Structures are given as C-alpha cells and as structure tokens.
Amino acid sequence: MRVGLLFIIACLFANPGHSQYYLRGIVKDENGQPVYHAKIFLSSKGTVPFYTGSSGAFGIPLSKPTDSVTFMADGFETFKTLADARKYTEYTIKFSSANSQLARHKLYSLLPAYSEDFSGNYNQQGETYTNLVENDFAAAERYPETGFALNINRASYSNIRRFLTNDMVVPRDAVRIEEMLNYFEFSENKNPRADTFSCSTQLTQAPWNYNNRLLFLQLQAPYINVEAAPAANLVFLIDVSGSMDHPNKLPLLKEAFKMLVNNLRDKDTVAVVVYGGFVGTYMQPISCRYKDSINQRIEQLVASGETPGSAAINTAYALAERMYNKAANNRIILATDGDFNVGQTTEKELENIIVQHRQSGIYLTCLGVGMGNYKDSKLEVLSKKGNGNFAYIDNIYEAEKVLIAEFAKTMYTVANNAYVNVYFNPYYVKSYRLIGYDNKKELLENNAGELEGGEVGSGHSITAVFEIVPVNEINDSIMLNNPEVNIAQLQLHYTLPQNGTSISKHFPVVNNYKPFSNASRNFRFAASVIMFGGLLKQSEIWQNYNWDDVIKTAAAAVSPGDHSQAEFLSLVEKAKTIYEPYKKKKKK
C-alpha cells in the first residue's frame, strides 16, 4: 500500500531501536588539528548525518559492534572505513588535493523536477546574480521525500524594493521568493521557546488555482535573551574602495555601523578592518564601553582606491581568530557592494577562501549596498559558505531593521547546518513543488545532490511553502478536514553552535485544511508575497493570475498598522505600472 511507505520511513527515524554499543572517536586533519562539524554517515543509520563537535570528537549509539562509516567535510577528501564501537578511535582525513575541491557544491533544495525556463546572469550596469532554476512539480508516489536547507536571508526583498523605487524592472534571478517571505514576520507564536524549535502548519487553497493546495510550514527558532547572551566579538570588515563613494554606499554604512555600536553592550568588543587604497586593521579590538571613540573612527572613513576583497577577507579572519573566545559570539560583518576587482575576484575563488575559514567557529554576516555595480551573486556565496547570513541595505530604515530591531536574529546563531526533510503521503498528495529555494543552474548540471544546511538566528521564524496537487484533483478526505490524517511528516536536522551536538526533531503535518477565505491574515498575506514574486520572475510556472489579483489578495490581508505590509502593497501597485507597459513592449 502506498501510504505504508511513508509511515515506515517515519518510523525508521522515530524509533532507531535499542542500542547496545557506543561508537566514540575524534576526527583530525593531517596536521593533527581537530575537524569541527565534520559530517558522519553510518551504514546502519541510512542518510541521516551525525556531526563532530567543536573538539572534533563524536559519540553515536549503535546496535552492533562494527559499522561502515563515512566522514565528509568541506576542504577534505571523503574518507570511508570500518568503525569498531568497542574502542575509541582517532580518524585522520586528508585535505583535498585540488583547491577547487575546497568548497563542495551543495543544493538549496532536493527536488527531482525543475523548470526549464531559466534566465541568464544579469549584467546590466555591472550587477551580477546567480543563475537559478525554479523547482517544478514532482510526483509524490515516485518521490515521496524531499528536502531544503533553512534560509534566513532576506536580501532579495529590499533589493527588489530598490529596483521598483527607481522605476526599474527587477532581474529575474534577483527574485528569491523564500527570502521575500523571510522579510516578514508571519509566525503567530509571539512567545518563542528558549530551548528548542517549534513548528506549525496550515493547509489551504492556492489562490491562483483553487484545485491545488498550499501547505505552509512555519518553524520558530529558539529565542536568546540578548541581555544575558554571551559577549560579542565583532570585526567590521568595511569596503572603503572608490566604488563605495556614493551616498547609498559608504555614508549609509557608516550610519548603520554607528547605530549598531550604540546598541552594543559594554562587554562586547569591536575591531575594524578596511580595504580600499590599502588593506589593514583600521581599529584594534576595543571594548564597546568606548562607543564615542569607536563611532568617531567610523565617521572618519573615506572611500578611495581599488577593491582587494580577497586579501581583506583573510585579514579580517586573521584578526577574528586572534580575538576568538570560545564562550563568545565571534562574527565578521562584511559591508560592501561586492565589487572585488583585485586579487582573487571570481565567485569560485572567493568561495574557496571562505571555506578555508569555515572550521574556525567564526560566523560571517554580509551587508550589501548600492546599485549599478552591485554583486549580489558574490555576497550570497560568501554568506552561505561562511556560516552566516546576508541582507541588502537600501536605506537607513532597512539598516535599523537588520542591525537594531532584528539584532538577535542577525547576530546570534542558535542552529548550524539546519535543513528539513519532508515525507509526503502519496495517498493524499499526487504531486508537489517547493516554492522558492531555487537551485543554481551550474549545480544541477553537475548533478550535485547534497543539501547546503543553513544557519538560523535567535527567534527567527522561517516560512516554507509547498504547492500541492491532491490525488483525484480534490480529495474528499482533505475537504473533510480530518485532523487525524497526516498528509506529510517533517524532520528537522541541525547542530548546536556550542558543541556541535546533532539534533533531529520530528513534526507531523496534520490535515487542518481551511478554504483560502478562512485562512488567517498572515497566511493570506504570505500567499500574496508568493504571487508577487512569481510575477516578478516572469516564468511559465506563474501564468494563472495577474497584477490585479495580487493587489486584491494583498489588500484583503494587510494587517492594520503594519508598516512593512502596507509598504508591500504600495510596491505591488508600483510594479504593476512598471511591468504592464514593459510586457506590452516585449510583445511588440
């Protein structure tokens, strides 16, 4: 029976069986240094990975004395061997023989079907964006399992706002729907837990096709009390090259960093590395009790010279490693337009540099600014490979949102390498597609098949959405709204930043169907954000509605007094005036 497969898979995760042995060991590199966050696969455990802790050590329960084990880590060759749980073992893994292998290519989502309608790398006025391929529908009977990495970035939305505010068409690859959803707070849980993730789901109609369903998955990250949080050791890596000499670049960033400094505590520490005419430490580490002195130094920054970004990144990491405190929040904040033009400048070269520092325990936040020569594709790569996050700052209000209002989300990580597996019940689900989380075209061509886990900040709410085609178009069981029936199972995987402990949490996805008109404002507004992103992408997948439909859906869902949602509605109305004439012009 088809439904049996789903529950057998779920049971395998939920009931690992009685353990009689405990596999213990440590993973080191060829220099004898421990390898943090190395991925461990055991033959008896299937595809669920385990991870080494901050000291390179691990412990895994087993039901038999020996097992086949595989070790994988960025920058290292894959190592397979037979492990013996009856003794403590030191495992040595070798560095990759070629520098090009430092960064293993990983996907953002695992779906077997992709739209063939994709766009090329946008290069108007020198801006660049990663080539993306949209997820298409996959048959649940053949592919009941899928997965995606948790993405907390929200750069895409503010970048879209910048284009529309300037009466410009948005590059298709600049539209990342999952980041547009991240920009808004949809969670109805106003009191997130301090100890673990929580999950809520909602099944409703797709407003662009009432025969289909939208499945909303909302994951709420645990919350850290910032006042009681560990001290922050921050290195500001600021681009002061000639390309930053514009009001919406360096002057904007100076105001943003001064706001951040004023919000830091006396126990926090800040240092500044700059790159432009030269690369170097502009301000040595200093306690944030001296806020006026720090802000005075930031205010004195002037833009000039070339952009040796690769050398600057290495300098910042070297300083951050000297400042490193295991008990602190160690983070580099890179602020730039991404226009690296000296040294190692390609996305591939920058990726290899970042991966060399991935094991350091230092996080990377990227703040993108400017227009015309903005390199979104480079900053996206740096943040993903640098255990970090990415935001685009188009005005001082966005800077305040990212660095002040959402300080804990941006600065304090509560989960590393976080990803989700979803197992659909083919008895109820005919096919499904994950909205957003599009993959790089080059990775699909190279047949890469490993998820790129994401880092999640304190209290962050992540909304992921699937469009579902029910069995027999409209399945009576779904229409009857039977909460006893699980239409899917969700498995969340992540590791704790403090010690690398692997955590897996299981959440049932119950059938709580509601017609779209009865869904909450939050879910209806989220649907309008998806529709907006779909029209901006201009792909064949999004052809069943128009701008007026988006405006109508959004207007009915905007929460009174919510400035961000009201601004969104204005942006949609603005986009209509830009895109409708543009579409007519293209047809001619």
Buried (B, 14 or more C-beta within 10 A) or exposed (E): EEBEBBBEBBEEBEEBEEEEBEBBBBBBBEEEEBBBBBBBBBEBBEEBBBBBBBEBBBEBBBBEEBBEBBBBBBBBEBBEEEBBBEEEBEBBBEBBEEBEBBBBBBBBBBBEBBBEBBBEBBEEEBBBBBBBBBBBBBBBBEBBBBBBBBBBBBBBBBBBBBBBEEEBBBBBBBBBBBBBBBBBBBBBEEEBEEEBBBBBBBBBBBBBEEEBBBBBBBBBBBBBEBEEBBBBBBBBBBBBBBBBBBEBBBBBBBBBBBBBBEBBEEEBBBBBBBBBBBBEBBBEBBBBEEBEEBBEBBEEBEBEBBBBBBBBBBBBBBBBBEBEEEEBBBBBBBBBBBBBEBBBBEBBBBBBBBBBBBBBBBBBBBBBBBBBBBBBBBBBBBBBBBBBBBBBBBBBEBBBBBBBEBBBBBBBBBBBBBBBBBBBBBBBBBBBBBBBBBBBBEBBEEEBEBBBBBBBBBBBBBBBBBBBBBBEEEBEBBEEBBEEBBBBBBBBBBBBBEEBBBBBBEBEBBBBBBEBEEBBBBBBBBBBBBBBBBBBBBBEBBEEBBBEBBBBBBEEBBEEEBEEBBEBBEBBBBBBEBBEEBEEEEEE
